[in-house]
Amino acid sequence: MDAPVIIVGGGPVGLSLGLGLAHHGVRSTILEREAEPPQESRALLVVPRTLEVMQDWSALDALRAAGTWRQVVEISAVGVAERIVRIDFSNVADVIEPAGALLIPQNETESVLRRLVGESGLCTLRTRCDVTGVEERADGVTVTFSTDAGTQQMTAGYVVGCDGAHSIVRQALGLALEGATYRARAVLTDVIVSGPPWAPPSPRFSFKKASLALGIEYAANRWRVIALLPEGVDDASALDPAAHAARLARLLGEGVRARTIWSSLFRIHRRHAQHFVVGSIALAGDAAHLNSPAGGQGMNAGIHDAANLAWKLAYALSGRSDARALLSSYELERREAIAGSVERFTDALTRFGFGGARWFGALPFRLLGVFLREPGMQRKACRAMGMLSGRYTKSPLIDTRHPLAGRRIDDLALPNGSRINRMRAGGAALVVVGHVFGDGLPEPVIRIEKAPKHWHLKHDAALVVRPDGCVACVVERPTPERVSAAWRKAFALRS
C-alpha cells in the first residue's frame, strides 16, 4: 500500500478528513487538482457543531484567528428600523463550548486546514493531481491520476471521494445524486465595497417582489450578495454589472461603490447519492450530497461526514474492529442525517425564505423574529442552526432504546472547571452518572454527579461516547459485563 487512506479532493471536507485521521494516528494522502485554494469565498459560515469537531482536532484556535466570531447574529432589513431576527447562541452555552458561529470565507478555511494537515506529520497533500480513475482490486483500491510528470497510480486500503458535486470517485462507482432541484434561480456575487459613508448592519435583506436579496459582510468591506432572480431573466442580464450595481444599491444604499471579485449563477438542489460506501470506497461532502445553501449547512455537513468516518477508518485499520460493520454504519448514519436533519432544515428555510419573501416581503421574517423572542423557541433555533439536534436511529452500532443514544453528548461543565469534550479530547470515553463502581470500566472515565433533566435518566448510568461525540449506548444500573458488551458493540470490536 502507498497509503492506508487516499483522499480524493483537497477542499474543506477532504482536508478535514485528513486532519481527523491524523488525530487518530492514521496516515493519509490527499490528491488535489488545484495548486492553491480557490480565491472565491464560497461557504462562509462554520456552525457550532463543526467548531466543536475542530476543537476536538486542535484546529479551533487557528480557525478563529482567521475568521470573525459571532455569538449573536442579528438580521436586519432595508426600510425596517428594528432587527427582524435575532439568534443568540449563548442560549445553548450550557451544552456546547464555544457557543457561537464563525464567519470565515472558504478559501481562508482551506488555507488554515492546509497548514494544519502539513504540520500533523501524518497527512501528505499532493497538488496538481487530476484523478481520472478509481478501481477496487483484491490487493486494495487503486487511484489513477495525471500530474505534470505524466500518469501515475497509488494503492490504498481505503479511498474516500471528497471531490465535489462532479465527483470522479462517485462516477467510478456508477452512482448519481438523486433528489430534487428547486425552480428558483439565484445569483451570487462577492464585492469589495468602498462606500457608503455609513456602516450598514450585516446580514441584511432587501425585499422586493420576486427579487429577494441578502447581503453579508464576511470581512472588512467585503460583501457577499445572494439574490433570487425573477422568472424570465436570462444569464447575461443576471450577471450584467448594472444588475449587480442595482442589487447592491438596494441593500446598502445609493452611491455605494464596489468592485466585483466573483459572480456565479446557481440553482438550489436537494440531492444525495444512493450509497455513501461501496466496498472500501466511501463518499463525503458534496460528492455524497448537495443541499440548499440556506442555513449554511452544506460544507458543515461534509465536515461532519469526515468526523464520523475518520475514527471508523482508524478502528478498521487497527484490525481490532469489523471494518465492514463500521463502514456500513457510516453510510446508514450519514444518509439519515442528510435526508432527515439537513435536507428538512434547509428545505424549510428555502421555502420560507425564498418562497415566503417572494409573496409576502419581510412579513415571514418578522413573524419568525416574534417567535424567537420566546426562550424555548430561541433555544430550538440555536440548536437547529448550530446542527446540534440530529439523531442516528438506524445504525446497528447504536442502542437506541434510550432517547439519549444516537445524539451528540452535551458538553456539560464539570465540577473541576473543565467540560466533557475537553476531557474526551476527541476520543472515546465513558461518561458515568451517579455512584457507579470504579473497577473494570473502559478508560477514560468522566464522572458526573447529576445529569440534566433532559437526559431522561432514572437511575445511575454509564454512557458510551464515541470519538465523534455521539452517545452510542446508555447503560442504566450498569454492571461491568453490561458496560463491556455495550463498548464492544459501539466500536464493532472483534473480541
Protein Blocks (a to p, Z undefined) as FASTA:
>chain_A
ZZfbdcehjafklmmmmmmmmmnopacddddfbfbdcfbfkjabdcfklmmmmmmnopmm
mmmmmmccdfbdcdddehiabafbdcdfklmmmmoccdddddddfklmmmmmmmmmmmno
paccdehiacfbdcddfkbccdddddfkbccddddfbdcdfebjklfklmmnopaceddd
dfbdcdddddddfbdfbdcddddddddehiaccdddfbghiacddddddehiafklmmpm
klmmmmmmmmnoghiacddfbdcdddddddddfbfbehjaccehjlloccdfehplmmmm
mmmmmmmmmmmmmmmmnopacfklmmmmmmmmmmmmmmmmmmmmmmmmmmmmmmmmmmno
mmlmmmmmmmmmpmklmmmmmmmmnopmbccfkbfkbcfkbfkgopacdddddfkopafk
lmnnopacdddehjddfehpacdddddfbacfklopabdcdddddfkopafbdcehiafk
lmmmmmmmmnopaZZ
